Amino acid sequence: MSICPKNRSSKGRRDQRRANWKMKATTLVKCSKCGALMVPHRVCKACGSYNKREIISTEN
């Protein structure tokens, strides 16, 4: 058995369903330690801290 729709969907209804497949801009927040923009709930790439604690040492 395959998919067999009972009624035909109109072009408008079909296109409304497809209209929600758009990309969203990523959410960025300021790091609480250094103030750089970062993705929330991730380690900051600039200073290596998460939740005001240093997780990765960024010594060069």
C-alpha positions as a printed NumPy array, in Angstrom:
array([[ 0.   ,  0.   ,  0.   ],
       [ 1.173,  3.477, -0.788],
       [ 0.083,  6.918,  0.308],
       [-3.297,  7.782, -1.212],
       [-4.71 , 11.196, -0.237],
       [-8.506, 11.29 ,  0.01 ],
       [-8.811, 14.838, -1.332],
       [-6.542, 16.958, -3.492],
       [-4.691, 19.783, -1.724],
       [-4.991, 23.175, -3.375],
       [-1.895, 25.067, -4.522],
       [-2.4  , 27.664, -1.812],
       [-2.599, 25.091,  0.973],
       [ 0.43 , 23.256, -0.425],
       [ 2.469, 26.459, -0.664],
       [ 1.469, 27.547,  2.849],
       [ 2.889, 24.307,  4.184],
       [ 6.138, 24.766,  2.259],
       [ 6.532, 28.41 ,  3.302],
       [ 7.737, 27.48 ,  6.803],
       [11.001, 25.909,  5.569],
       [13.014, 29.103,  5.985],
       [16.311, 29.484,  7.767],
       [16.551, 31.429, 11.016],
       [19.419, 33.633, 12.109],
       [21.418, 32.041, 14.921],
       [20.841, 33.464, 18.378],
       [23.876, 35.214, 19.84 ],
       [24.369, 36.458, 23.401],
       [27.167, 38.383, 25.109],
       [29.68 , 36.392, 27.114],
       [29.315, 37.182, 30.816],
       [33.1  , 37.231, 31.286],
       [34.586, 38.965, 28.223],
       [31.513, 40.408, 26.457],
       [32.143, 38.728, 23.088],
       [29.203, 37.413, 21.084],
       [28.706, 33.668, 21.457],
       [26.104, 30.947, 20.974],
       [24.163, 30.404, 24.227],
       [24.976, 27.343, 26.367],
       [28.353, 26.841, 24.672],
       [31.945, 27.584, 25.703],
       [33.035, 31.075, 24.612],
       [35.578, 30.875, 21.797],
       [37.202, 34.172, 22.78 ],
       [37.985, 33.525, 26.452],
       [37.229, 29.798, 26.895],
       [34.78 , 30.265, 29.75 ],
       [31.311, 28.901, 30.435],
       [29.037, 30.141, 33.219],
       [31.764, 32.54 , 34.468],
       [34.242, 29.656, 34.908],
       [37.309, 29.025, 32.762],
       [36.843, 25.686, 31.014],
       [39.508, 25.907, 28.275],
       [42.784, 27.698, 28.855],
       [43.41 , 30.268, 26.094],
       [47.092, 30.914, 26.807],
       [49.227, 31.475, 23.713]])
